[in-house]
């Protein structure tokens, strides 16, 4: 018989990881309170700690990506306009 793995929502993981970061309770106490294995709590805490800087950096990354995307779209528009002008001149001859 195979056991089905239990999946947890991102909100639940964040809640447990934040509680672990506060250090008000031990990981063992949190594991008993939330009915989660202590290893999972330690993993979620580590992920939250390592990924916290990305939360504040996302705005800058998305802005840079959107500017790059806009530049690419303008290049494509220019190329299409040149092709259209060329074809319209060939058709009018």
C-alpha positions in Angstrom: 0.0 0.0 0.0 1.4 3.4 -0.9 0.8 6.5 1.2 -0.5 9.6 -0.3 1.7 12.6 0.3 0.0 15.5 2.0 0.3 18.8 0.2 0.1 22.1 2.0 -1.0 25.5 0.7 1.5 28.3 0.3 -0.4 30.3 2.8 -0.1 27.5 5.4 3.6 27.1 4.7 4.1 30.9 5.1 2.2 30.9 8.4 4.2 28.1 9.8 7.5 29.4 8.6 6.8 32.9 10.0 5.9 31.3 13.4 9.2 29.4 13.2 11.1 32.6 12.4 9.6 34.4 15.5 11.3 31.8 17.7 8.5 32.0 20.3 8.1 28.3 20.2 10.5 25.5 19.4 10.2 23.6 16.1 9.0 20.6 18.0 6.2 22.6 19.6 5.3 24.1 16.2 5.3 20.6 14.7 2.8 19.4 17.3 0.7 22.5 17.0 0.4 22.4 13.2 0.7 18.6 12.8 3.6 18.9 10.5 7.0 17.0 10.6 9.7 19.2 12.1 11.9 18.7 9.1 9.2 20.3 6.9 9.1 23.3 9.2 12.9 23.7 9.1 12.8 23.5 5.3 10.0 26.1 5.0 11.8 28.4 7.4 15.0 28.1 5.4 13.2 28.7 2.2 11.5 31.8 3.6 14.7 33.1 5.0 16.6 32.6 1.7 13.8 33.9 -0.5 12.9 37.0 1.6 15.1 39.3 -0.5 13.3 38.3 -3.7 10.1 39.7 -2.3 11.5 43.2 -2.4 13.4 42.8 -5.7 10.4 41.6 -7.8 9.2 45.1 -8.6 12.5 46.0 -10.1 12.8 42.8 -12.1 9.3 43.0 -13.5 9.8 46.7 -14.5 13.1 45.8 -16.3 11.4 42.8 -18.1 8.5 45.0 -19.2 10.9 47.6 -20.6 12.8 44.9 -22.5 9.5 43.6 -23.8 8.4 47.0 -25.0 11.7 47.6 -26.8 11.3 44.3 -28.6 7.8 45.1 -29.6 8.9 48.5 -31.0 11.6 46.7 -33.0 9.0 44.4 -34.5 6.6 47.3 -35.3 9.4 49.1 -37.1 10.3 46.0 -39.1 6.7 45.4 -40.1 6.3 49.0 -41.2 9.4 48.7 -43.4 8.1 45.5 -44.9 4.6 47.1 -45.5 6.1 50.2 -47.2 8.3 48.0 -49.4 5.4 45.8 -50.5 3.1 48.8 -51.1 5.8 50.3 -53.4 6.2 47.1 -55.3 2.4 46.7 -55.8 2.0 50.3 -57.0 4.5 49.8 -59.8 
